[in-house]
Amino acid sequence: MDGAVLAEKVEALTTRLERTIKGRFPEVRRLFIETQSAAGHLGAAAAEVAPAHTVKDKPKPEAATAPALSRKAKKRSKRAGR
């Protein structure tokens, strides 16, 4: 499947989810939905089941970079800043 077509479907589904949730729960002001590939989902699920780190195994610090905003999120951010 073409990546652009898939991205459009994900965007449309995200918009429908957001409208449905905010329609049902008007107190919701912001909603963050994170998309993930099937491989990423399996990796995250495996990490949840992995044994906890021992004292010898220090976890590596995570990068302190913020995730990139989508075009839609940037537009919302600009509108909110008015």
Protein Blocks (a to p, Z undefined) as FASTA:
>chain_A
ZZklmmmmmmmmmmmmmmmmmmmmmmlmbdcdddddfklmmmmmmmmmpccddfklccdd
ddfbdcdddfklmmmmmmmmZZ
